[in-house]
Amino acid sequence: MDTSETPFDPNNNTSTMDADSTTGRRKVRGDSRGVGTDKLIQANGSRPLGGVEIKPENNAPTGVNSSRMKSEIGTIVRNYAPLDVEKWADISESDKVFMMEKLQEKFIIDFTQDHVKKAIEGKMAARYRDHRNKCHKHFKKYPTIALAKQNPYKHVSDQKQWDWLCDRFASEKFQARHTGQAPGQIELFKLMHWTSQNGWINQEAEASYEKMLELQKQPVPEGGQALKEAEICVQVLGSRSGYIKGLGHGPRPPSSSSKSTHKSHREIELENELKATRELLQSQETRIQHQQSQIAQLASFVSEMRQHMHIPGSSSRSSSPSDDTPLMDS
């Protein structure tokens, strides 16, 4: 129920925001149960309350008791609106009439006027959406559908309707509409081996699904990588060339050359460390070869310089004429 539409009611002791004198903390108001309204009806001789008007131009209740009516609409919807339908529009007309009659038991309201009926039904539809959204939030608190079914939302008393709602929240159609994405391979396995009418096709399929969820939730080691859904499916279900067992030819398993598929997180981590060490050694070897090449070039350069700086016999003999040179006549 939208609490913004329900002002604080000092007469309703189930919906309070007073300070807690023992803890000093501010109490948070929960969903109203209409106790304050019931007290006013008793004080009115058990007659429905007036003070509510719905004008065509407003399309909503107004008046001194309008807030009480809005609150009561939320209570009636939570208590009587069926949950095992796709949406408000799918609720039968007889169920809607019944809820309007419940509202008439507490408030003077004329449903023979079309705009009145339309306005109230619009409020009921809005409260119904709020209720379903809260049910969905509660459903998402649990890691598996089985656990969610074992812990119904506090305002859902019919177990069969809660089971139906959980199945809907987990369906491919609902997931695709609310996330914009189709379900992953693990949820696809569930959709292929489980139905809302008959449950799991066998215990082995259910055990495999639970095992895959456990692996998916395992913490990732520091420096490691989380297992992909395809890897989890192969690890739990096994595979043959071209497809994963239990999932057919749709999702392909990881390449058979991948050695990490059937290994533990620690083995994968050690393999990554070994790969990094090999890359480091290769880099160092390349660097050493480059340095050796530079040293060889430098040695060659020094040798050439020495040859240019010292030419044998170039300075050991005098530049004077030889004694054997004959003298010329004067």
C-alpha positions in Angstrom: 0.0 0.0 0.0 1.2 3.5 -0.8 1.7 5.1 2.6 1.8 8.5 1.0 -1.9 8.2 0.6 -2.5 7.3 4.2 -2.0 10.1 6.7 -1.1 9.4 10.3 -4.2 8.2 12.2 -3.9 8.8 16.0 -6.8 6.4 16.6 -5.1 3.5 14.7 -2.8 1.8 17.2 -1.6 -0.6 14.5 -0.2 2.1 12.3 1.9 4.5 14.4 4.9 6.6 14.0 5.3 7.7 17.7 8.8 7.6 19.3 9.5 4.4 21.1 10.0 5.5 24.8 12.1 2.4 25.6 14.5 2.5 22.6 14.3 6.1 21.6 13.9 5.0 18.0 11.2 6.3 15.7 8.6 3.6 14.9 7.9 3.0 11.2 4.3 2.6 10.2 3.3 -0.8 8.7 0.4 -1.6 6.5 -2.9 -0.3 7.9 -5.5 -2.8 9.0 -8.3 -0.3 9.3 -8.7 -0.6 13.1 -9.3 3.2 13.5 -12.0 3.1 10.8 -13.7 0.2 12.5 -13.8 2.1 15.7 -15.4 5.1 14.0 -18.0 2.8 12.4 -18.8 1.3 15.8 -19.2 4.8 17.3 -21.5 5.6 14.3 -23.9 2.8 15.3 -22.2 0.3 13.0 -23.3 2.3 10.0 -21.0 3.1 7.0 -19.1 6.3 7.2 -20.0 9.3 5.0 -17.8 12.3 4.3 -16.4 11.0 1.0 -17.1 12.4 -2.4 -15.9 11.5 -5.9 -16.4 14.2 -8.5 -16.0 13.5 -12.2 -13.3 16.1 -12.6 -11.2 14.7 -9.7 -11.6 11.0 -10.4 -10.5 10.3 -6.8 -12.1 10.3 -3.3 -12.1 13.6 -1.5 -13.5 14.7 1.8 -12.9 14.2 5.6 -12.8 10.4 5.4 -11.2 10.1 2.0 -7.8 9.0 3.5 -9.6 6.3 5.5 -11.2 5.0 2.3 -8.0 4.9 0.4 -6.4 3.0 3.3 -9.3 0.6 3.4 -9.0 0.0 -0.4 -5.4 -1.2 0.2 -6.6 -3.6 3.0 -9.4 -5.0 0.9 -7.1 -5.6 -2.1 -4.5 -7.4 0.0 -7.1 -9.6 1.7 -9.4 -10.5 -1.2 -7.7 -9.8 -4.6 -6.6 -13.1 -6.1 -2.8 -13.4 -6.9 -2.9 -16.3 -9.4 -3.6 -14.1 -12.4 -1.2 -12.2 -14.7 -2.6 -8.7 -13.9 -5.5 -6.7 -12.4 -7.4 -6.8 -15.7 -7.5 -10.6 -15.5 -9.4 -10.6 -12.2 -13.0 -11.7 -12.7 -15.8 -9.2 -12.6 -17.4 -11.1 -9.7 -14.2 -10.7 -7.6 -14.1 -7.0 -8.3 -17.8 -6.6 -7.4 -17.1 -8.5 -4.1 -14.3 -6.1 -3.2 -16.5 -3.1 -4.0 -19.2 -4.5 -1.8 -16.7 -4.9 1.1 -15.8 -1.2 0.7 -19.5 -0.3 0.8 -19.8 -2.1 4.2 -17.6 0.7 5.6 -18.3 3.8 3.4 -21.3 5.3 1.8 -20.6 5.1 -1.9 -22.7 4.9 -5.0 -21.4 2.5 -7.6 -24.3 3.1 -9.9 -22.4 6.2 -11.0 -19.9 5.2 -13.7 -17.3 7.7 -12.8 -17.4 6.6 -9.1 -17.0 2.9 -10.1 -14.2 3.8 -12.5 -12.3 5.9 -9.9 -12.5 3.2 -7.2 -11.5 0.4 -9.5 -8.5 2.6 -10.6 -7.5 2.9 -7.0 -7.9 -0.8 -6.4 -5.7 -1.5 -9.5 -3.0 0.8 -8.2 -3.0 -0.9 -4.8 -2.9 -4.3 -6.5 0.2 -3.3 -8.4 1.8 -2.1 -5.2 1.0 -5.4 -3.4 2.4 -7.5 -6.3 5.6 -5.4 -6.3 6.1 -6.0 -2.6 5.5 -9.7 -3.1 8.2 -9.6 -5.8 10.7 -7.8 -3.5 10.0 -10.4 -0.9 10.5 -13.2 -3.4 13.9 -11.9 -4.4 15.3 -12.2 -0.9 15.6 -15.9 -1.3 18.2 -17.7 -3.4 16.0 -20.5 -4.6 12.3 -20.8 -5.6 11.9 -23.6 -3.0 13.0 -21.3 -0.2 10.8 -18.5 -1.4 7.8 -20.8 -1.5 8.5 -21.9 2.1 8.5 -18.2 3.3 5.4 -16.5 1.9 5.0 -12.7 2.1 3.3 -11.7 5.3 0.1 -10.5 3.5 -0.3 -13.7 1.5 -2.2 -16.4 3.4 -3.1 -18.7 0.5 -0.1 -21.0 -0.1 -1.3 -22.1 -3.5 -1.5 -18.5 -4.7 1.9 -17.7 -3.3 3.3 -20.8 -5.1 1.7 -19.6 -8.3 3.2 -16.1 -7.9 6.7 -17.5 -7.2 6.5 -19.6 -10.3 5.5 -16.5 -12.3 8.4 -14.4 -10.9 10.8 -17.2 -11.9 9.4 -17.7 -15.4 11.3 -16.8 -18.6 8.5 -14.5 -19.7 8.6 -12.5 -16.4 12.4 -12.3 -16.3 12.7 -11.2 -19.9 10.0 -8.5 -19.4 11.5 -7.1 -16.1 15.2 -7.4 -16.9 15.2 -7.0 -20.7 17.2 -10.2 -21.0 16.4 -13.9 -21.5 17.3 -16.2 -18.6 20.8 -17.7 -18.3 21.7 -21.3 -19.0 21.1 -22.4 -15.4 17.6 -21.0 -15.4 17.0 -22.4 -18.9 17.8 -25.8 -17.5 15.1 -25.3 -14.8 12.6 -24.2 -17.4 13.3 -27.3 -19.4 13.0 -29.7 -16.5 10.3 -28.1 -14.3 6.7 -27.0 -14.6 4.4 -25.2 -12.2 1.9 -28.1 -12.4 4.1 -31.1 -11.9 7.3 -29.7 -10.5 10.7 -31.3 -11.4 10.6 -34.2 -13.9 12.9 -36.1 -11.5 15.0 -35.7 -8.4 18.2 -35.8 -10.4 17.3 -32.7 -12.3 16.3 -30.9 -9.1 19.6 -31.9 -7.4 21.6 -30.7 -10.5 19.9 -27.3 -10.5 20.6 -26.8 -6.7 24.2 -27.8 -7.3 24.6 -25.3 -10.1 23.1 -22.5 -7.9 25.6 -23.4 -5.2 28.6 -23.1 -7.6 27.2 -19.9 -8.9 27.2 -18.4 -5.4 30.7 -19.5 -4.5 33.1 -16.6 -3.6 35.7 -15.8 -6.3 39.3 -16.3 -5.1 41.5 -13.1 -5.1 42.9 -12.6 -8.5 40.7 -15.4 -10.0 37.6 -15.3 -12.2 34.0 -16.4 -11.5 32.9 -19.5 -13.3 30.7 -18.8 -16.3 27.3 -20.4 -16.5 28.4 -22.6 -19.4 31.3 -23.9 -17.3 29.1 -24.5 -14.3 26.6 -26.5 -16.5 29.4 -28.6 -17.9 30.9 -29.2 -14.5 27.5 -30.4 -13.1 25.8 -31.9 -16.1 28.8 -33.0 -18.2 28.9 -32.6 -22.0 29.3 -34.3 -25.3 30.7 -32.7 -28.5 28.5 -29.8 -29.5 26.1 -29.5 -26.6 25.7 -29.5 -22.8 23.7 -32.5 -21.4 20.2 -31.4 -20.3 20.3 -28.3 -22.5 20.4 -29.8 -26.0 22.2 -28.1 -28.9 21.3 -24.5 -27.9 24.0 -23.4 -25.5 27.5 -24.7 -26.5 29.9 -25.9 -23.9 33.3 -24.2 -23.5 36.0 -25.3 -26.0 37.4 -28.8 -25.3 40.9 -27.2 -25.3 40.0 -25.2 -22.3 41.7 -26.9 -19.3 39.9 -24.9 -16.7 36.4 -26.4 -17.3 36.7 -29.3 -14.9 39.3 -27.8 -12.5 38.9 -26.3 -9.1 39.4 -22.6 -8.5 42.8 -23.3 -6.9 44.0 -25.2 -10.0 42.9 -22.4 -12.2 44.7 -19.9 -10.0 48.0 -21.9 -10.1 47.7 -22.3 -13.9 47.3 -18.5 -14.3 50.4 -18.0 -12.1 52.4 -20.4 -14.1 51.3 -18.7 -17.3 52.4 -15.3 -15.9 55.8 -16.7 -14.8 56.4 -18.1 -18.3 55.5 -14.8 -19.9 57.9 -13.0 -17.5 60.8 -15.5 -18.3 60.1 -15.0 -22.1 60.3 -11.3 -21.6 63.6 -11.5 -19.7 65.1 -13.9 -22.3 64.2 -11.4 -25.1 65.8 -8.6 -23.1 69.0 -10.6 -22.5 69.2 -11.5 -26.2 68.9 -7.8 -27.1 71.6 -6.8 -24.6 73.9 -9.5 -26.0 73.4 -8.1 -29.5 74.3 -4.6 -28.2 77.4 -5.9 -26.5 78.5 -7.6 -29.8 78.0 -4.4 -31.7 80.0 -2.4 -29.2 82.9 -4.8 -29.3 83.0 -4.6 -33.1 83.0 -0.8 -32.9 85.9 -0.8 -30.4 87.9 -3.1 -32.6 87.5 -0.9 -35.7 88.5 2.2 -33.7 91.7 0.5 -32.6 92.6 -0.4 -36.2 92.2 3.2 -37.3 94.2 4.6 -34.4 97.4 2.3 -34.9 98.8 1.6 -38.4 101.9 -0.7 -38.3 105.3 0.9 -39.8 103.8 4.3 -40.5 106.2 6.2 -38.1 109.3 4.0 -37.8 111.3 5.3 -40.8 112.8 8.7 -41.6 111.5 10.8 -44.5 115.3 11.7 -45.6 116.5 10.5 -49.0 118.0 7.0 -49.2 121.9 6.6 -49.1 121.6 4.7 -52.3 120.2 7.6 -54.1 122.9 8.9 -56.6 124.0 12.5 -56.4 123.2 14.6 -59.3 126.0 16.5 -61.1 126.4 20.1 -60.3 
